[in-house]
Every structure is written in structure tokens, then in C-alpha cells.
Amino acid sequence: MEFKIEEIIITIVVLFFGYFIIKKIKILSKRRLEANDVNYLGKMKVRITDVSNRRSPFLNVQCRGLIPVLSRTDIGFTVSIFTKNNNGKTDTVLSMIDTFQESESRAFHDLTRIGKVDEHHGFEDWTTVCNIPIHILQPAIGGRQKLKIIIMMVDMEKFPKFLFGPGKNGVLVFNKDYSYDFSIKGYNEEGGHINKARALSIKIGVAVAMSDGVFEKKEREALDVWIKKMIMPFNQEKQSVLKELYNNARDQAEQEFSDLEKNNKDWEAKLNVICKELYDINEDVQRYEALELAHEIMVSDGVEHSEESKCIFSIARNLGINTDEIELIRSSKIHKLNNVIN
């Protein structure tokens, strides 16, 4: 892929410092109206605006108008994305960063909580309710694609299930089109080297889990969730093949690292060989995936173990990822861990 890890890091930096979320909430609070006579606002409308800069293409999803509720309601806005060809066939668009993924799949998903609103509340000006970093999207097929962007206003107390797109029970649903030329390959075009890279990522994940001497239940569960997300976009036959490949990689790594002592040079040598194999595949996105998985496993049991942190820094070095980048990823995951604990 031509997608650069630096671009991923830029997105993480922006997300970690909360720029988008803070900005959205402040603007929404200012624009929420409480006057009874607000009919001049009219029905709620949605538009897509391009706010791309030279390095990071972004789309803003903005809305304006009355919020159609009859009583106090806790609302939010969700965004899902598909591609649509000339025959009307749609395919799910994936996200390369888990911050913008559904809980059970890699499908792109964003949620902005607005808070509780009453009848006659609305947005007087065009207000941003979602930012879409286009460069983290992966369609089924690369090249020029027509994106179908689905924006849904939801009742947070009756939140719909999302699995490769929105379910039912949305208060309002809007469909917007946008064309974009993807320079990366689609997930249906990925070669066998990508599957191999992910199998190596799984082995790296096992190494992180076992670096403190124990492969905990929650660490296994985190790895299983990651595997499930990786195979879900594909048809049943390919899912079966990939599941076997990835499960074998997990089991093989567990056996190999169990046979070696953590402080033994052979243990470190084995991990270095795995990292070199992944590095030689020369796919920036897959190296990032491996590092993100390593952090997910580290925080899965609610504790940041020093041995696991040391292991991750060693992995990052072997994958050619500098210390600033690894610290940003680590900070993002620890921030997420702290929020869960609190």
C-alpha cells in the first residue's frame, strides 16, 4: 500500500488530544437553541464539506435545522460509509484505525454524542457533527469510488446495533454521495502477503501477552476479537481459510514462546525474526496494525505491565517505527484504558 504510517500518526495525534470531540461539543452547545419560535429553522438538513489539507484529507458532516423530538431526548449522530457502483451494488468501507470502527467489525463508524435536547431545540448555523478522515478508509476495490455516506440521528437510550452498517431505530437518516480516488488496494484485492503479515502480527501479539510470563484470559479474548474483525469483511469460504491461518499462527506462537524462557536470548531472537519477516513484507499499514494489536493486548487486562511495555518498544524498533510514533500510539491506548477504568 502507498498509505504512510506518518499519516496514521497524524490522525492519532488529533484524536488523542481530543481536538475534534472538544470542538464539536463546544460548537453544538453554542448553537443549540431554546426559544419556542424557531420554525424559521425548518427541517433538519445535512451537508458534506471538504476540509482537506495537503497531508490529511478530511470531510466534515454538518447539520442545520430543528431537532425532531417531542420530549427531552439524549441524542447522537452516527456515520457509516459504503461504496456504490453503477449497478447499485454496495460494499462496506472499512477503517484502518480502531477509533473509527464498529465495536464488532472493522467497518467505518463514528458516533458523536450531543446530549439531552428538548422540543424546539435545533442548530441555527451549519454545525459539524462528524469528521471523516478519508485517508484511513479502505474500500472493497481501490481506485475511483462513489461513497455513500449514511448519517443517522439516534436516541442514545435506544441505540441501534451496528454491524457493517446501521441497523434500525434511527430518529433521522440522511444519505449523501461523495467521490474519492483511493490510491490503496481494496480489501478484496489484497494479496496473500497481507494475510501473512496479519498472521505475523498475531504472533507478535502472543509474544506481548506472554512477555510477563502469563497468557491471560482477557489477552486471549482481545486477540480473538482482533482475529474476528480481520476476517469479517470476507465471504464465508475466505473467512474459514483465514480463521484457520490466524488460529494456527496463534497456537504456534504460544507453543514456541512457551518452550523458551523469557530472559533467554532465544526468546528475544525468535521475536526479532518474526518482526523482521513483517518488516520485509514492506507494508506500512500492516506494521501499524501489529503495533496497535500489541497495545490492545497490553491494556486488555486493565494493567500496563512494564515487561509488556518493554516488549512493545523492542517490537517498534524492529519494525522501523520511531520512539515518538510509538509513544503517541501508547498514549492513545493508555488514555482509552484510563477512560474505561474511570
CORPETA-V920669 format. One record per backbone hydrogen bond with DSSP energy under -1.0 kcal/mol. NH is the residue of the N-H (numbers start at 1). CO is the residue of the C=O. If there is no record, write none. Layout:
# CORPETA-V920669
NH & CO
NH & CO
This chain:
# CORPETA-V920669
8 & 4
9 & 5
10 & 6
11 & 7
12 & 8
13 & 9
14 & 10
15 & 11
16 & 12
17 & 13
18 & 15
19 & 14
22 & 18
23 & 19
24 & 20
25 & 21
26 & 22
27 & 23
28 & 24
29 & 25
30 & 26
31 & 27
32 & 28
33 & 122
38 & 36
41 & 38
42 & 39
45 & 64
47 & 62
49 & 60
51 & 58
53 & 56
59 & 132
60 & 49
61 & 130
62 & 47
63 & 127
64 & 45
65 & 123
66 & 42
67 & 121
69 & 67
73 & 117
75 & 115
76 & 154
77 & 112
78 & 152
79 & 110
80 & 150
82 & 148
83 & 91
84 & 146
85 & 89
88 & 85
91 & 83
93 & 81
94 & 138
95 & 106
96 & 136
100 & 97
101 & 98
102 & 107
108 & 93
109 & 100
110 & 79
112 & 77
114 & 75
115 & 75
117 & 73
121 & 118
123 & 65
127 & 63
129 & 61
130 & 61
132 & 59
134 & 57
134 & 132
136 & 133
137 & 134
138 & 94
143 & 182
145 & 180
147 & 178
148 & 82
149 & 176
150 & 80
151 & 174
152 & 78
153 & 172
154 & 76
156 & 74
158 & 155
163 & 165
171 & 153
172 & 153
174 & 151
176 & 149
178 & 147
180 & 145
182 & 143
187 & 139
188 & 140
189 & 186
194 & 191
196 & 192
197 & 193
198 & 194
199 & 195
200 & 196
201 & 197
202 & 198
203 & 199
204 & 200
205 & 201
206 & 202
207 & 203
208 & 204
209 & 205
210 & 206
213 & 210
216 & 214
220 & 216
221 & 217
222 & 218
223 & 219
224 & 220
225 & 221
226 & 222
227 & 223
228 & 224
229 & 225
230 & 226
231 & 227
232 & 228
234 & 231
239 & 235
240 & 236
241 & 237
242 & 238
243 & 239
244 & 240
245 & 241
246 & 242
247 & 243
248 & 244
249 & 245
250 & 246
251 & 247
252 & 248
253 & 249
254 & 250
255 & 251
256 & 252
257 & 253
258 & 254
259 & 255
264 & 261
268 & 264
269 & 265
270 & 266
271 & 267
272 & 268
273 & 269
274 & 270
275 & 271
276 & 272
277 & 273
278 & 274
279 & 275
280 & 276
282 & 279
287 & 283
288 & 284
289 & 285
290 & 286
291 & 287
292 & 288
293 & 289
294 & 290
295 & 291
296 & 292
297 & 293
298 & 294
299 & 295
302 & 299
309 & 305
310 & 306
311 & 307
312 & 308
313 & 309
314 & 310
315 & 311
316 & 312
317 & 313
318 & 314
319 & 315
320 & 317
321 & 316
326 & 322
327 & 323
328 & 324
329 & 325
330 & 326
331 & 327
332 & 328
333 & 329
334 & 330
335 & 331
336 & 332
337 & 333
338 & 334
339 & 335
340 & 336
341 & 337
342 & 338
